[in-house]
Amino acid sequence: MDPLSHLLSLYPVRTALDVRCHFGAPWVLNHAGTPRGVAPYHLIVRGEAQADGLMLQTGDIIVFPHGGAHQLHIGDTAHATPSHSAPGLLRLETNEGDGPQTDILCGEFHFDADGSAGLLAALPEVLVVRTSGRPDAQSLRYLLRMLQEEAETPRGGSEAVIRQLASALFTLLIRTWLEQTLAVPGLFGVLAERRLQAAMNGMLTAPEKPWTLEDLADTSHMSRATFARLFKQAANATPAEVLTQLRMARAARLLDDGRQAGDVAEAVGYQSEAAFNRAFKRLYGVGPGAYKRHARHSG
C-alpha cells in the first residue's frame, strides 16, 4: 500500500452528499459553523461563486476542514432572492434570480473528532482544489462530472452510484491538493517531503517496531540532526510525536475490529498495556475499553 493510502486508511472519513443548488444571480448561500469533526464542502459543477474572498470557477472544490461558518455568493447579496427547497435524490435549492446560473453540489466530510485530530491539524482552515485544465486533476474532474450527471438526471441505482462515488471524493481531493500545493503542514507535510517518505512509510508499515531517531534517519540516508530538523520543519512535530499519532490511529482501527486491548497494545509496539492505555487516553479522551464499547454500540 502506498503511503498516502496507508495514512488515510488509519483515519476513516464518511462522506455525505445531500444538497444540489441551482441558483441564478444574484444569490447567496449562508452556511453556519459545524461541530468539530464535520467539514462542509462545495463542488462548483457549473458557473462561478465567491467564498471568503476567493473566486471559484466550474470544477473548483472548496472545503472547510474545521467547520468554520462561511458564505458563498454571486452579485449583490442585498438583492439576492430567497432560496426554496424541494425534495429529491439530493435536496434541491433554487432561487428566482435571472442572472448567470451556478450549480453546486454540497455535502460534509465526517471524521472521528478526537482520533482524527492529527489529520485535521494538517489541513488548513479553507482548502481549495482547482480541476479545470489541470492534468493532475483529471481523475477528480471525471468524478465531479459523474456526480453531476447522476444528481441532475437520476436513474435506477443513482443513489447507490452517488454514495459510492462520494466515498472516493476525499482521497482524490487530498491527492490533488498535495500535488497542487507547494507547502503543506503536519502528516501531509511529511508525505510531501520526498526525503522523508521512506521514514514515514516505515512508521506506517511497521508501527510496532521500536523506532529510534537513528533508525528513521538511516532509512532516509541522513544524519540524526539533519533528519530531526527536516522532519520538525515538515511536520511541525517530532518523529516520536508522529509515531505515537500513527500508533494510536492504528490501535483505534484494531479496536474497531474487536481486538482486545492487550493484543492491540502489542500490535502497535507497547510492551506494557498500562502505558498503551495512558497513551491512548491522552489522544482519544477515553481508554481503549471505553472506546471499544462505544465503537461496538455505534456499530
N, C-alpha and C positions, 0 to 999 in steps of 0.2 A: 504494500500500500504506500502511495506517495505521501510525503509529509503533510501536505495540506489536507488530503482526505483523512489521514490518520488523526490530525488535530481536530477537525470538525466532527469526526465520529465520537470524540470524547465530550462534545458539547451539543447534545441533540437540540434541534430547533424545530418547532412546529409552525408551519406556515398557514395562515388563514388569508384567503382572498374572497371578499364578500361584497364589495361595492363597485359598481360601474357608474362613472359620472359622464354625462353628456351635456356640456354647457355651451351656451352662446354668449359671447362677450357683450357687456361686462358681467363678470361673475366673481364670486368669492367662495372659498371653501375653508371654513374655520375648523381646526382640529384641536380639541382640548388635550392637555397632557395625559399621559397614560401611566399606570403603575410601573414600578421597576421590573424589568424583565420583559416588557411589552414594547416592541419597536414598530411604530407605524411606517408604512412605505406607500409610495405612489408611483405608478408606471404611466408615463405620458405616452399614450399609444397613438395619439393624433393631435396636432395643433401645438400650442405652447402654453406655458404658465410661468408665473413668477412666484418664488418662495424664498423668504429670508434674504432678499436682495439678489437672488440668483435667477437668471433666465433659463428656463427649461424648454427643450425642444422635443419634437417627436423622437421617441426612442430613449429618452433620458429616464433615469430612475433616481428617486431621492428617498433616503431612509433617515429616520430619526432614532438612532440606536438607544438613546437614553430617554426616549419618550417625551421630549420637550413639546410644549404647545406650539403650534405653528399655523400659518395661513398660506394658502395657495390662491392666486387670483390673476385676473387679467382685466385691465381697464380700471376705471374709477370705481372703487368698491362702494362709494356712497350711492352710486346709481345701479348697483348690481341688483338684479331681480331675485326674489326668493326662490330657493330650490324646492322641488317636490319629489317625494319618494314613491316608487312603485315596486311591488314585489316581483320576483323573477328568479332565475337561476342565480344571478347576483342582483342585489337590491339596486335599482336604477335611480339615480339622482339626476334630475333635469331642471332647467330654468326656462324663462321666457326671453332670454337675451337673443337679439337678432344679429349680433356681430359674428366675427370669426369663431368657429367652433373648436372646442377642445374635448377630447375623450381621455379619461383617466381611469385606470384600474387601481383600487385601493385595498389594502389589507394590513396585516400585522404579522410580525415575527414574534413568537413566544419562546422565551428562554427560561431555564431554571434560574431564578433571580439570584440565588446565593451561589450555586455551583458554577454558574457561568460568569461570575464576577471578573475573573481574569480575562476571559474573552471579550466581555463588554468594555472593559477598561482599555482594550486595544483598539476600540472603534471610536471615531470622532463624534462630536455632537450631531453633525449633519454629514451624511455620506452621499455623494453624488457620483453616479456612473453614467457615462455617455456612450451610446452604442452606434449612433448614426455615422456611417462612413468609416468605421474603425474595424480593421481586420481582426484585432484582438478581442472584439466583442461579438463576433459573428454568431456563436452558439447562443449567447444571451439574446441577441436580436431575433433569432429564429424562435426562441422560447416566447418572447413577448408577442410575436406575430401569431403564434398558435393560441396563446391565451386570449388574444383579442378576437380571433375568429370563433373560438368556442363560446366566448362570452356574448358576442354580438349575434351569432346565428346558431343557437343551441340545437343540438340534435340528440338522438339517443346516445346515452353514455357521456354526454358533455360534462355532467357533474363529476364523474369519475376521472375524466381526462383532465379537467381543471385542477382537481385535487392532486393528481399525480404530477402534473407539470409544475404546480406551485411548490411541491416538495423539493424540487431541484433548484428553485429560484435562488435561495440563499447561497448555496455553494457556487453557482455560476456568477452570482453577483460579487461575492468575495474574491473569487479568482480574477475576475475582470478588474475589480478595484485594485488589487495588488499589482496587476500588470500596468495599470494606468497611473499609479501614484508613485511619486519619487521617494517619499519618506513616510513610513508607517510605524507606529509605536507598538510596544508590547509583544505579545506572542507572534503577531503577524510580522513585526519588525525583524524577529529572528529568522523567520522563514524567508523574508525578502532579502536578507543579507546572505549572499551566496557563500561567503566564507564561514558562516555559522550553520549551514544546512546539515552538514554531517553530524555535528554535535546534537542539533535538535532532533534529527532523525533517530539518533541513538537513544535519546531520552524517551522519545515516543515509542520506539520499538521495544525497548527493554527498561521500563521504568523501575523494575525491581532490582536492577543492577546497582551496586554501591558506588555510584559515580563520584569521582573526585574531580576537583578542578583540573588536576593534571591529566586525568583520563580524557576529559572533554576537550582540553587544549590539544592533546595528542591527536584526537580524531580530526581536528581542524588544522593540524600541522602548524601550530603556533606555540609560542611561549605562554606560560600561565598568565603573565602580566598582560601581554597583548590580547590574549583571548578574553580575560576578565574585563578589560577596558572596552573592547569592541562589543562584547555581549551586553554590558551595562548600558552602553550607548544605544544599542539597537532595541533592547527590551525594556529599558528603564527599570530593570530588576536584575538581581544577581542570578547566576546559574542555579544556585541552590533554591532560590525562591521559585523560579520557573519549574524546576524539577518537582518541587512539592505541589505546585498547582496541577501539573500533569498527573502526578501520582494520585492525588485526591479525585481528580476528574475520572481517572480510570477506576478508582475504587468505587465511585458512585455508580458507574455503569455495571460493575460486578455485583454490587448490592441490589441494583435494579433487577438483575438476572436471578436473584435469590441466593447468592453465595453467602456463606457465614462470615462474620466479621473477622474471625481468626484466620480463615483461609484468604480473605481479601487482604489483610494486613501483610501476610507473607508474599502474596502475589504482587504487591506494589513496593516491596523492599523493606518492610518493617519486621524486625525480629521480635519486637515487643508489641503485643496487642494494645497495651495501655498507651504506649507512645503513639501508635496509629490512631487510637480513639481521640487523643488530645489534638493531634494534627487535623483530623477530620472535623472535629467540632469547631476548631478555630475558623475553618473556611466555610462550613455549611451551617453553623449555628446550632446544630444538634449532633449527637453522637451517631455512630453507624447503626445501632439498633433502632433508634427512633426514626432515622432516615429510611431504613428498610421497611419499617412498619408503615410509614407514610406512603412510600412507593407502592407497597402492596395494596393499601387502601385506595390509592389513586388509580392503580391498575384495575 
